[in-house]
Amino acid sequence: MGARETALNALIACRKEGAWSNGVLKDYIQRDRLDPRDAGLATRLCYGVLQNRGKLDFYLTQLLTGKLKDLHPVVRDILHLGLYQIYELDKIPDSAAVNEAVALAKKYSRNPKAASLVNGVLRSAVRTKGTLKEPVSYADKYSHPDVLISLLKANLPKGRLEPMLEADNEAPDTVIQVNTLRITAAALLQRLEKEGVSVRPHGWMPDCLVLSGTGNLEKLPSFREGLFYVQDPASRLSILCAQLPKADIRVLDCCAAPGGKSFAAAIAMEGKGRILSCDVHAHKVELIRNGAARLGFDNITAFRQDATQPVSQWREAMDAVIVDAPCSGLGIIRKKPDIRYKDLKETEELPALQLQILSNQANYVKPGGILMYSTCTVLRRENEDVVKAFLALRDDFYLEPLVLPEAFPQNETGMLTLIPGEYDTDGFFISRLRRKA
């Protein structure tokens, strides 16, 4: 089985079963035993189609003699794959894109005319390349549903909508955080270059590297030796803003999986103190344990715990509590392109859950301690509004200014929203609250 067929199977699973592309694609690549080159192509094709579905449909309406809605869903998926290769990828010959798509149509469609349709449409696409009308609306140009565009527009500062939509469709860099308890950033950079990886220091995050040409990261000796872990700079920034002391303190990370913030906290604390790293799902707790063991963080204890449920023995026992709450995820569309197609109505109840979690976790903060609240979305109703609602209920907490890297303007509000297209990060919200002593 080749890369295109693996990508097609992943697209079908996303459409029919509501599967997440990143998870199902990883499973299918392993199932189909793709080599690194084909795995990379399958990933680019699957993500590329999901990122450009609206744009590809815009072209299809000009290439079809019939109506777009009359296409069988699988045939439409196959046409999307072919068009993406023809219009968006320079290194794949048009003939290969057409021939492979026809072969998939013969295999996956029961309609004997499907292969002929695919062949005709894609050959027409090759002939007319560069002459079709280009999309004008944001929905067609950036393949975001109109309802999502309207929601983002209402939540973003003026002039930030189109840069975010554009950033959502870019392939994100692989960004890693150096485990400075085992190696320096400079030494790891040299080590990765010897392992055949292209690497450069991050622009504003210390002890952070940007990689390319990695293949499967988990096969790198430096990864297996626990010299780094993968984490977006925005997520790491939230821990820097916590300003955790290098001392014997207790920290609770209540929605921790897959563990990045707990790992960043362990490094910030130089392996001292104790970190309780929790998640509601047992299999995700195992991810945290495995990651901590690989990195050598023996001050992290991971276990299953529902963040909405009180734990009496933790009351006023923590020097810092990290709440990275479940959210709509609209800040990580560039990494999970299918988020844009999810039903937004399902996210409307999230602020109530987020406030419940934040209120419960606040009880564990010692007088004088720190409470960090963050999400990976850009919606005010899940970010600033939740913090304001919490402060209206708890007058024993107050916001503190964020100490940020030099790349950022000075912060006095204690709240920061990172927008894709600004600092080359995920969309992310960070707030810092302190409990009155």
C-alpha positions as a Markdown table, in Angstrom:
| # | Residue | x | y | z |
|---|---|---|---|---|
| 1 | Met | 0.0 | 0.0 | 0.0 |
| 2 | Gly | 1.4 | 3.4 | -1.0 |
| 3 | Ala | 1.3 | 6.9 | 0.5 |
| 4 | Arg | -1.7 | 8.0 | -1.5 |
| 5 | Glu | -3.9 | 5.1 | -0.4 |
| 6 | Thr | -2.9 | 5.5 | 3.2 |
| 7 | Ala | -3.8 | 9.2 | 3.0 |
| 8 | Leu | -7.1 | 8.3 | 1.4 |
| 9 | Asn | -8.0 | 5.9 | 4.1 |
| 10 | Ala | -7.2 | 8.5 | 6.7 |
| 11 | Leu | -9.4 | 11.1 | 5.0 |
| 12 | Ile | -12.3 | 8.5 | 4.8 |
| 13 | Ala | -11.9 | 7.8 | 8.5 |
| 14 | Cys | -11.9 | 11.5 | 9.4 |
| 15 | Arg | -15.1 | 12.0 | 7.3 |
| 16 | Lys | -17.0 | 8.9 | 8.2 |
| 17 | Glu | -16.0 | 8.2 | 11.8 |
| 18 | Gly | -15.1 | 11.7 | 13.1 |
| 19 | Ala | -11.5 | 10.4 | 13.7 |
| 20 | Trp | -8.8 | 13.0 | 14.4 |
| 21 | Ser | -6.3 | 13.1 | 11.5 |
| 22 | Asn | -3.1 | 13.2 | 13.6 |
| 23 | Gly | -4.1 | 10.0 | 15.5 |
| 24 | Val | -5.6 | 7.9 | 12.6 |
| 25 | Leu | -2.8 | 8.9 | 10.3 |
| 26 | Lys | -0.1 | 7.7 | 12.7 |
| 27 | Asp | -2.0 | 4.4 | 13.1 |
| 28 | Tyr | -2.4 | 3.9 | 9.4 |
| 29 | Ile | 1.2 | 4.7 | 8.6 |
| 30 | Gln | 2.2 | 2.0 | 11.1 |
| 31 | Arg | -0.4 | -0.4 | 9.8 |
| 32 | Asp | 0.7 | 0.0 | 6.2 |
| 33 | Arg | 4.4 | -0.1 | 7.1 |
| 34 | Leu | 5.3 | 3.0 | 5.1 |
| 35 | Asp | 8.9 | 3.9 | 4.9 |
| 36 | Pro | 9.9 | 7.4 | 6.1 |
| 37 | Arg | 9.6 | 9.0 | 2.7 |
| 38 | Asp | 6.1 | 7.6 | 2.0 |
| 39 | Ala | 5.0 | 8.4 | 5.6 |
| 40 | Gly | 6.0 | 12.0 | 5.0 |
| 41 | Leu | 4.1 | 12.1 | 1.7 |
| 42 | Ala | 1.0 | 10.5 | 3.2 |
| 43 | Thr | 1.1 | 13.1 | 6.0 |
| 44 | Arg | 1.5 | 16.0 | 3.6 |
| 45 | Leu | -1.3 | 14.8 | 1.4 |
| 46 | Cys | -3.8 | 14.1 | 4.2 |
| 47 | Tyr | -3.1 | 17.4 | 6.0 |
| 48 | Gly | -2.9 | 19.3 | 2.7 |
| 49 | Val | -6.4 | 18.1 | 1.6 |
| 50 | Leu | -7.9 | 18.9 | 5.0 |
| 51 | Gln | -6.2 | 22.4 | 5.0 |
| 52 | Asn | -7.4 | 23.2 | 1.5 |
| 53 | Arg | -10.8 | 21.3 | 1.2 |
| 54 | Gly | -12.8 | 24.5 | 0.5 |
| 55 | Lys | -10.3 | 25.8 | -2.0 |
| 56 | Leu | -10.2 | 22.4 | -3.8 |
| 57 | Asp | -14.0 | 22.4 | -4.0 |
| 58 | Phe | -13.9 | 25.9 | -5.5 |
| 59 | Tyr | -11.7 | 24.5 | -8.3 |
| 60 | Leu | -13.8 | 21.4 | -8.6 |
| 61 | Thr | -16.9 | 23.3 | -9.4 |
| 62 | Gln | -15.1 | 24.8 | -12.4 |
| 63 | Leu | -13.8 | 21.4 | -13.6 |
| 64 | Leu | -17.0 | 19.3 | -13.2 |
| 65 | Thr | -19.7 | 19.1 | -15.8 |
| 66 | Gly | -22.1 | 18.0 | -13.1 |
| 67 | Lys | -22.8 | 19.2 | -9.5 |
| 68 | Leu | -20.3 | 18.9 | -6.7 |
| 69 | Lys | -22.9 | 17.6 | -4.3 |
| 70 | Asp | -23.6 | 14.7 | -6.6 |
| 71 | Leu | -20.1 | 13.3 | -6.3 |
| 72 | His | -19.7 | 10.1 | -4.2 |
| 73 | Pro | -17.8 | 11.1 | -1.0 |
| 74 | Val | -14.9 | 8.7 | -1.7 |
| 75 | Val | -14.6 | 10.0 | -5.3 |
| 76 | Arg | -14.5 | 13.5 | -4.0 |
| 77 | Asp | -11.8 | 12.5 | -1.5 |
| 78 | Ile | -9.8 | 11.0 | -4.4 |
| 79 | Leu | -10.3 | 14.1 | -6.6 |
| 80 | His | -9.1 | 16.3 | -3.6 |
| 81 | Leu | -5.9 | 14.2 | -3.3 |
| 82 | Gly | -5.3 | 14.5 | -7.1 |
| 83 | Leu | -6.0 | 18.2 | -7.2 |
| 84 | Tyr | -3.8 | 19.0 | -4.2 |
| 85 | Gln | -0.9 | 17.3 | -5.8 |
| 86 | Ile | -1.4 | 19.1 | -9.2 |
| 87 | Tyr | -2.0 | 22.6 | -7.8 |
| 88 | Glu | -0.1 | 22.7 | -4.5 |
| 89 | Leu | 2.9 | 20.3 | -4.8 |
| 90 | Asp | 5.8 | 21.1 | -7.2 |
| 91 | Lys | 7.8 | 17.9 | -6.9 |
| 92 | Ile | 5.1 | 15.4 | -8.0 |
| 93 | Pro | 4.7 | 14.9 | -11.7 |
| 94 | Asp | 1.1 | 15.6 | -12.9 |
| 95 | Ser | 1.0 | 12.3 | -14.7 |
| 96 | Ala | 1.7 | 10.4 | -11.4 |
| 97 | Ala | -1.0 | 12.4 | -9.6 |
| 98 | Val | -3.6 | 11.5 | -12.3 |
| 99 | Asn | -2.6 | 7.9 | -12.7 |
| 100 | Glu | -2.5 | 7.1 | -9.0 |
| 101 | Ala | -5.9 | 8.8 | -8.5 |
| 102 | Val | -7.5 | 6.7 | -11.3 |
| 103 | Ala | -6.1 | 3.5 | -9.7 |
| 104 | Leu | -7.6 | 4.5 | -6.3 |
| 105 | Ala | -11.0 | 5.2 | -8.0 |
| 106 | Lys | -10.9 | 1.7 | -9.6 |
| 107 | Lys | -10.2 | 0.1 | -6.2 |
| 108 | Tyr | -12.4 | 2.2 | -3.9 |
| 109 | Ser | -15.5 | 3.0 | -6.0 |
| 110 | Arg | -18.2 | 0.5 | -7.0 |
| 111 | Asn | -19.3 | 2.8 | -9.8 |
| 112 | Pro | -17.5 | 1.6 | -13.1 |
| 113 | Lys | -17.6 | 5.2 | -14.4 |
| 114 | Ala | -15.8 | 6.7 | -11.4 |
| 115 | Ala | -12.3 | 6.0 | -12.8 |
| 116 | Ser | -13.2 | 7.7 | -16.1 |
| 117 | Leu | -14.6 | 10.7 | -14.2 |
| 118 | Val | -11.5 | 11.1 | -12.1 |
| 119 | Asn | -9.3 | 10.7 | -15.1 |
| 120 | Gly | -11.2 | 13.4 | -17.1 |
| 121 | Val | -11.4 | 15.9 | -14.3 |
| 122 | Leu | -7.8 | 15.7 | -13.3 |
| 123 | Arg | -6.5 | 15.8 | -16.9 |
| 124 | Ser | -8.6 | 18.9 | -17.3 |
| 125 | Ala | -7.1 | 20.3 | -14.2 |
| 126 | Val | -3.6 | 19.8 | -15.7 |
| 127 | Arg | -4.6 | 21.4 | -19.0 |
| 128 | Thr | -6.2 | 24.4 | -17.3 |
| 129 | Lys | -3.6 | 24.9 | -14.5 |
| 130 | Gly | -3.2 | 28.6 | -13.9 |
| 131 | Thr | -6.3 | 29.7 | -15.9 |
| 132 | Leu | -9.1 | 28.8 | -13.4 |
| 133 | Lys | -10.7 | 31.6 | -11.3 |
| 134 | Glu | -9.0 | 31.9 | -8.0 |
| 135 | Pro | -11.0 | 32.0 | -4.7 |
| 136 | Val | -11.8 | 35.4 | -3.3 |
| 137 | Ser | -13.8 | 34.8 | -0.1 |
| 138 | Tyr | -11.9 | 33.7 | 3.1 |
| 139 | Ala | -14.0 | 30.6 | 3.3 |
| 140 | Asp | -12.8 | 29.4 | -0.2 |
| 141 | Lys | -9.3 | 30.9 | -0.1 |
| 142 | Tyr | -8.4 | 29.5 | 3.4 |
| 143 | Ser | -10.9 | 26.6 | 3.7 |
| 144 | His | -12.4 | 27.7 | 6.9 |
| 145 | Pro | -16.2 | 27.4 | 7.3 |
| 146 | Asp | -18.1 | 30.8 | 7.3 |
| 147 | Val | -19.4 | 30.2 | 10.8 |
| 148 | Leu | -15.9 | 29.8 | 12.1 |
| 149 | Ile | -14.6 | 32.8 | 10.3 |
| 150 | Ser | -17.4 | 34.9 | 11.8 |
| 151 | Leu | -16.5 | 33.6 | 15.3 |
| 152 | Leu | -12.8 | 34.3 | 14.9 |
| 153 | Lys | -13.5 | 37.8 | 13.4 |
| 154 | Ala | -15.5 | 38.7 | 16.5 |
| 155 | Asn | -12.7 | 37.5 | 18.8 |
| 156 | Leu | -9.5 | 38.8 | 17.1 |
| 157 | Pro | -8.0 | 42.3 | 17.0 |
| 158 | Lys | -8.5 | 44.2 | 13.8 |
| 159 | Gly | -6.1 | 43.0 | 11.1 |
| 160 | Arg | -5.3 | 39.6 | 12.7 |
| 161 | Leu | -8.0 | 37.4 | 11.1 |
| 162 | Glu | -6.4 | 36.8 | 7.7 |
| 163 | Pro | -2.8 | 36.2 | 9.1 |
| 164 | Met | -4.3 | 33.6 | 11.4 |
| 165 | Leu | -6.3 | 31.9 | 8.6 |
| 166 | Glu | -3.1 | 31.8 | 6.5 |
| 167 | Ala | -1.0 | 30.5 | 9.4 |
| 168 | Asp | -3.6 | 27.7 | 10.0 |
| 169 | Asn | -2.8 | 26.3 | 6.5 |
| 170 | Glu | 1.0 | 26.4 | 6.9 |
| 171 | Ala | 3.0 | 23.3 | 7.8 |
| 172 | Pro | 4.2 | 24.0 | 11.4 |
| 173 | Asp | 7.8 | 23.6 | 12.4 |
| 174 | Thr | 8.8 | 20.8 | 14.7 |
| 175 | Val | 9.8 | 22.6 | 17.9 |
| 176 | Ile | 11.6 | 20.9 | 20.7 |
| 177 | Gln | 12.5 | 21.9 | 24.3 |
| 178 | Val | 16.0 | 21.0 | 25.5 |
| 179 | Asn | 16.2 | 18.8 | 28.6 |
| 180 | Thr | 18.8 | 21.1 | 30.3 |
| 181 | Leu | 19.1 | 18.7 | 33.2 |
| 182 | Arg | 20.9 | 16.4 | 30.8 |
| 183 | Ile | 22.4 | 18.6 | 28.0 |
| 184 | Thr | 22.9 | 22.2 | 27.0 |
| 185 | Ala | 21.1 | 23.6 | 23.9 |
| 186 | Ala | 24.4 | 24.1 | 22.1 |
| 187 | Ala | 25.5 | 20.5 | 22.7 |
| 188 | Leu | 22.1 | 19.1 | 21.6 |
| 189 | Leu | 22.2 | 21.2 | 18.4 |
| 190 | Gln | 25.6 | 19.6 | 17.5 |
| 191 | Arg | 24.3 | 16.2 | 18.4 |
| 192 | Leu | 21.2 | 16.5 | 16.3 |
| 193 | Glu | 23.2 | 17.7 | 13.3 |
| 194 | Lys | 25.4 | 14.6 | 13.6 |
| 195 | Glu | 22.2 | 12.6 | 13.6 |
| 196 | Gly | 21.3 | 14.1 | 10.2 |
| 197 | Val | 18.7 | 16.7 | 11.4 |
| 198 | Ser | 18.6 | 20.3 | 10.2 |
| 199 | Val | 18.4 | 22.4 | 13.4 |
| 200 | Arg | 18.4 | 26.1 | 14.4 |
| 201 | Pro | 17.9 | 27.9 | 17.7 |
| 202 | His | 14.4 | 29.3 | 18.3 |
| 203 | Gly | 14.0 | 33.0 | 17.8 |
| 204 | Trp | 12.9 | 34.1 | 21.3 |
| 205 | Met | 12.5 | 31.0 | 23.5 |
| 206 | Pro | 15.6 | 30.0 | 25.4 |
| 207 | Asp | 16.7 | 26.3 | 25.3 |
| 208 | Cys | 14.4 | 25.7 | 22.4 |
| 209 | Leu | 15.3 | 24.3 | 18.9 |
| 210 | Val | 13.5 | 24.2 | 15.6 |
| 211 | Leu | 14.0 | 21.0 | 13.5 |
| 212 | Ser | 13.4 | 19.9 | 10.0 |
| 213 | Gly | 14.3 | 16.7 | 8.1 |
| 214 | Thr | 13.7 | 14.6 | 11.2 |
| 215 | Gly | 11.8 | 11.6 | 9.9 |
| 216 | Asn | 10.4 | 9.8 | 12.9 |
| 217 | Leu | 11.7 | 11.7 | 15.9 |
| 218 | Glu | 11.2 | 8.8 | 18.2 |
| 219 | Lys | 13.9 | 6.8 | 16.4 |
| 220 | Leu | 16.6 | 9.5 | 17.0 |
| 221 | Pro | 19.1 | 8.3 | 19.6 |
| 222 | Ser | 19.0 | 11.8 | 21.3 |
| 223 | Phe | 15.2 | 11.4 | 21.7 |
| 224 | Arg | 15.5 | 7.9 | 23.2 |
| 225 | Glu | 18.1 | 9.2 | 25.6 |
| 226 | Gly | 15.7 | 11.8 | 26.9 |
| 227 | Leu | 17.6 | 14.9 | 25.7 |
| 228 | Phe | 14.5 | 16.7 | 24.5 |
| 229 | Tyr | 10.8 | 16.7 | 24.2 |
| 230 | Val | 8.4 | 18.2 | 21.7 |
| 231 | Gln | 6.4 | 21.3 | 22.8 |
| 232 | Asp | 5.1 | 24.5 | 21.2 |
| 233 | Pro | 6.8 | 27.7 | 22.4 |
| 234 | Ala | 3.4 | 29.0 | 23.5 |
| 235 | Ser | 2.9 | 26.1 | 25.9 |
| 236 | Arg | 6.4 | 26.4 | 27.2 |
| 237 | Leu | 5.9 | 30.2 | 27.7 |
| 238 | Ser | 3.0 | 29.5 | 30.1 |
| 239 | Ile | 5.4 | 27.7 | 32.4 |
| 240 | Leu | 8.0 | 30.5 | 32.1 |
| 241 | Cys | 5.3 | 32.9 | 33.2 |
| 242 | Ala | 4.6 | 30.8 | 36.3 |
| 243 | Gln | 8.2 | 31.7 | 37.4 |
| 244 | Leu | 8.5 | 28.5 | 39.4 |
| 245 | Pro | 11.4 | 28.7 | 41.9 |
| 246 | Lys | 14.3 | 26.3 | 42.0 |
| 247 | Ala | 13.3 | 25.0 | 45.4 |
| 248 | Asp | 11.5 | 22.2 | 47.3 |
| 249 | Ile | 7.9 | 23.2 | 46.3 |
| 250 | Arg | 4.8 | 21.3 | 45.3 |
| 251 | Val | 3.2 | 21.9 | 41.9 |
| 252 | Leu | 0.0 | 20.4 | 40.6 |
| 253 | Asp | -0.6 | 20.1 | 36.8 |
| 254 | Cys | -4.3 | 19.1 | 36.7 |
| 255 | Cys | -4.9 | 18.5 | 33.0 |
| 256 | Ala | -1.4 | 17.4 | 32.2 |
| 257 | Ala | -1.4 | 15.0 | 29.2 |
| 258 | Pro | 0.7 | 14.4 | 27.3 |
| 259 | Gly | 2.9 | 16.0 | 29.9 |
| 260 | Gly | 4.7 | 19.0 | 28.3 |
| 261 | Lys | 3.9 | 21.5 | 31.0 |
| 262 | Ser | 4.9 | 19.1 | 33.8 |
| 263 | Phe | 8.2 | 18.5 | 32.0 |
| 264 | Ala | 8.8 | 22.2 | 31.5 |
| 265 | Ala | 8.1 | 22.7 | 35.2 |
| 266 | Ala | 10.6 | 19.9 | 36.2 |
| 267 | Ile | 13.3 | 21.7 | 34.2 |
| 268 | Ala | 12.4 | 25.1 | 35.6 |
| 269 | Met | 12.6 | 23.6 | 39.1 |
| 270 | Glu | 15.9 | 21.9 | 38.2 |
| 271 | Gly | 14.6 | 18.5 | 39.3 |
| 272 | Lys | 13.8 | 19.7 | 42.8 |
| 273 | Gly | 10.4 | 19.7 | 44.6 |
| 274 | Arg | 7.5 | 17.5 | 43.6 |
| 275 | Ile | 5.1 | 17.7 | 40.6 |
| 276 | Leu | 1.7 | 16.0 | 40.7 |
| 277 | Ser | 0.8 | 15.4 | 37.0 |
| 278 | Cys | -2.9 | 14.4 | 36.5 |
| 279 | Asp | -5.3 | 13.5 | 33.7 |
| 280 | Val | -8.8 | 12.0 | 33.7 |
| 281 | His | -7.8 | 9.3 | 31.1 |
| 282 | Ala | -5.8 | 6.3 | 32.2 |
| 283 | His | -4.0 | 5.9 | 28.8 |
| 284 | Lys | -2.9 | 9.5 | 28.9 |
| 285 | Val | -1.5 | 9.1 | 32.4 |
| 286 | Glu | 0.6 | 6.3 | 31.0 |
| 287 | Leu | 1.9 | 8.8 | 28.3 |
| 288 | Ile | 3.0 | 11.2 | 31.1 |
| 289 | Arg | 4.7 | 8.4 | 33.0 |
| 290 | Asn | 6.6 | 7.1 | 30.0 |
| 291 | Gly | 7.7 | 10.6 | 29.0 |
| 292 | Ala | 8.9 | 11.5 | 32.5 |
| 293 | Ala | 10.8 | 8.2 | 32.7 |
| 294 | Arg | 12.5 | 8.8 | 29.3 |
| 295 | Leu | 13.5 | 12.3 | 30.3 |
| 296 | Gly | 14.7 | 11.2 | 33.8 |
| 297 | Phe | 12.3 | 13.4 | 35.8 |
| 298 | Asp | 11.9 | 11.5 | 39.0 |
| 299 | Asn | 10.1 | 14.4 | 40.7 |
| 300 | Ile | 7.0 | 13.9 | 38.6 |
| 301 | Thr | 4.2 | 11.6 | 39.9 |
| 302 | Ala | 1.5 | 10.9 | 37.4 |
| 303 | Phe | -1.9 | 9.5 | 38.2 |
| 304 | Arg | -5.5 | 9.5 | 37.1 |
| 305 | Gln | -7.7 | 12.3 | 38.6 |
| 306 | Asp | -10.8 | 14.2 | 37.3 |
| 307 | Ala | -10.0 | 17.9 | 37.6 |
| 308 | Thr | -13.6 | 18.7 | 38.5 |
| 309 | Gln | -13.6 | 16.5 | 41.5 |
| 310 | Pro | -12.3 | 17.7 | 44.9 |
| 311 | Val | -9.3 | 16.1 | 46.7 |
| 312 | Ser | -9.5 | 17.1 | 50.3 |
| 313 | Gln | -5.8 | 16.3 | 51.2 |
| 314 | Trp | -4.7 | 18.8 | 48.5 |
| 315 | Arg | -6.5 | 21.8 | 49.9 |
| 316 | Glu | -4.1 | 24.7 | 50.3 |
| 317 | Ala | -1.2 | 22.3 | 49.8 |
| 318 | Met | 0.2 | 23.5 | 46.5 |
| 319 | Asp | 2.7 | 26.3 | 45.9 |
| 320 | Ala | 1.5 | 26.4 | 42.2 |
| 321 | Val | -1.3 | 24.9 | 40.3 |
| 322 | Ile | -1.3 | 24.7 | 36.5 |
| 323 | Val | -4.7 | 24.6 | 34.8 |
| 324 | Asp | -4.5 | 24.0 | 31.0 |
| 325 | Ala | -8.2 | 23.5 | 30.6 |
| 326 | Pro | -10.1 | 21.5 | 28.0 |
| 327 | Cys | -11.0 | 23.9 | 25.2 |
| 328 | Ser | -12.2 | 24.3 | 21.6 |
| 329 | Gly | -8.6 | 24.0 | 20.3 |
| 330 | Leu | -9.1 | 26.7 | 17.7 |
| 331 | Gly | -5.5 | 27.9 | 18.3 |
| 332 | Ile | -4.0 | 24.6 | 17.1 |
| 333 | Ile | -5.8 | 24.3 | 13.7 |
| 334 | Arg | -2.4 | 24.3 | 11.9 |
| 335 | Lys | -1.5 | 21.0 | 13.8 |
| 336 | Lys | -5.0 | 19.6 | 13.8 |
| 337 | Pro | -6.5 | 20.9 | 10.5 |
| 338 | Asp | -9.8 | 19.0 | 11.0 |
| 339 | Ile | -10.7 | 21.1 | 14.0 |
| 340 | Arg | -12.0 | 23.7 | 11.7 |
| 341 | Tyr | -14.8 | 21.4 | 10.5 |
| 342 | Lys | -16.1 | 20.4 | 13.9 |
| 343 | Asp | -19.5 | 21.5 | 15.2 |
| 344 | Leu | -18.9 | 24.8 | 17.1 |
| 345 | Lys | -22.1 | 24.4 | 19.0 |
| 346 | Glu | -20.4 | 21.6 | 20.9 |
| 347 | Thr | -17.9 | 24.2 | 22.3 |
| 348 | Glu | -20.5 | 26.5 | 23.7 |
| 349 | Glu | -20.7 | 24.7 | 27.0 |
| 350 | Leu | -16.9 | 24.7 | 27.6 |
| 351 | Pro | -16.7 | 27.9 | 29.6 |
| 352 | Ala | -18.9 | 26.4 | 32.3 |
| 353 | Leu | -16.6 | 23.4 | 32.5 |
| 354 | Gln | -13.5 | 25.6 | 32.5 |
| 355 | Leu | -14.8 | 27.7 | 35.3 |
| 356 | Gln | -15.7 | 24.6 | 37.3 |
| 357 | Ile | -12.2 | 23.2 | 36.9 |
| 358 | Leu | -10.5 | 26.5 | 37.7 |
| 359 | Ser | -12.6 | 27.1 | 40.8 |
| 360 | Asn | -11.9 | 23.6 | 42.1 |
| 361 | Gln | -8.2 | 23.7 | 41.4 |
| 362 | Ala | -8.0 | 27.2 | 43.1 |
| 363 | Asn | -8.8 | 25.5 | 46.4 |
| 364 | Tyr | -5.4 | 23.6 | 46.3 |
| 365 | Val | -3.3 | 26.8 | 46.1 |
| 366 | Lys | -1.6 | 27.9 | 49.3 |
| 367 | Pro | -2.1 | 31.4 | 50.5 |
| 368 | Gly | 0.5 | 33.4 | 48.5 |
| 369 | Gly | 0.7 | 30.7 | 45.8 |
| 370 | Ile | 0.3 | 30.9 | 42.0 |
| 371 | Leu | -2.6 | 29.7 | 39.9 |
| 372 | Met | -1.9 | 29.5 | 36.1 |
| 373 | Tyr | -4.9 | 29.3 | 33.7 |
| 374 | Ser | -4.3 | 28.6 | 30.0 |
| 375 | Thr | -6.0 | 27.2 | 26.9 |
| 376 | Cys | -5.1 | 26.6 | 23.3 |
| 377 | Thr | -7.9 | 28.7 | 21.9 |
| 378 | Val | -8.3 | 32.4 | 21.0 |
| 379 | Leu | -12.0 | 32.8 | 22.1 |
| 380 | Arg | -12.6 | 35.3 | 24.8 |
| 381 | Arg | -15.5 | 33.3 | 26.2 |
| 382 | Glu | -13.0 | 30.5 | 27.1 |
| 383 | Asn | -10.2 | 32.8 | 28.1 |
| 384 | Glu | -10.6 | 36.3 | 29.6 |
| 385 | Asp | -14.3 | 35.8 | 30.4 |
| 386 | Val | -13.6 | 32.6 | 32.4 |
| 387 | Val | -10.9 | 34.4 | 34.4 |
| 388 | Lys | -13.2 | 37.4 | 35.0 |
| 389 | Ala | -16.0 | 35.1 | 36.1 |
| 390 | Phe | -13.6 | 33.3 | 38.5 |
| 391 | Leu | -12.4 | 36.5 | 40.0 |
| 392 | Ala | -16.0 | 37.6 | 40.5 |
| 393 | Leu | -16.5 | 34.5 | 42.6 |
| 394 | Arg | -13.1 | 34.5 | 44.4 |
| 395 | Asp | -11.9 | 37.8 | 45.9 |
| 396 | Asp | -8.9 | 36.0 | 47.4 |
| 397 | Phe | -7.2 | 35.8 | 44.0 |
| 398 | Tyr | -5.9 | 38.6 | 41.8 |
| 399 | Leu | -4.1 | 38.9 | 38.4 |
| 400 | Glu | -0.4 | 39.6 | 38.3 |
| 401 | Pro | 1.6 | 41.0 | 35.3 |
| 402 | Leu | 3.3 | 38.5 | 33.1 |
| 403 | Val | 7.1 | 38.5 | 32.8 |
| 404 | Leu | 7.7 | 37.8 | 29.0 |
| 405 | Pro | 10.7 | 37.5 | 26.7 |
| 406 | Glu | 12.0 | 40.6 | 25.0 |
| 407 | Ala | 10.1 | 39.8 | 21.8 |
| 408 | Phe | 6.9 | 40.7 | 23.5 |
| 409 | Pro | 5.5 | 44.1 | 24.7 |
| 410 | Gln | 5.4 | 44.6 | 28.5 |
| 411 | Asn | 2.4 | 43.0 | 30.1 |
| 412 | Glu | 0.4 | 44.6 | 33.0 |
| 413 | Thr | -2.9 | 42.8 | 32.7 |
| 414 | Gly | -1.8 | 39.3 | 33.7 |
| 415 | Met | -3.4 | 37.9 | 30.6 |
| 416 | Leu | -2.0 | 37.2 | 27.1 |
| 417 | Thr | -3.5 | 35.8 | 24.0 |
| 418 | Leu | -1.1 | 34.5 | 21.3 |
| 419 | Ile | -2.6 | 34.5 | 17.8 |
| 420 | Pro | -1.2 | 32.3 | 15.0 |
| 421 | Gly | 0.7 | 34.4 | 12.5 |
| 422 | Glu | 2.2 | 36.7 | 15.2 |
| 423 | Tyr | 5.0 | 35.0 | 17.0 |
| 424 | Asp | 5.1 | 31.7 | 15.1 |
| 425 | Thr | 3.2 | 29.8 | 17.8 |
| 426 | Asp | 0.0 | 28.0 | 18.3 |
| 427 | Gly | -3.0 | 30.2 | 19.3 |
| 428 | Phe | -2.8 | 30.2 | 23.1 |
| 429 | Phe | -4.0 | 32.0 | 26.2 |
| 430 | Ile | -2.0 | 32.5 | 29.4 |
| 431 | Ser | -3.0 | 34.1 | 32.7 |
| 432 | Arg | -1.3 | 34.3 | 36.0 |
| 433 | Leu | -3.3 | 34.6 | 39.3 |
| 434 | Arg | -2.0 | 34.8 | 42.8 |
| 435 | Arg | -3.8 | 33.9 | 46.0 |
| 436 | Lys | -3.7 | 36.6 | 48.7 |
| 437 | Ala | -1.4 | 35.7 | 51.5 |
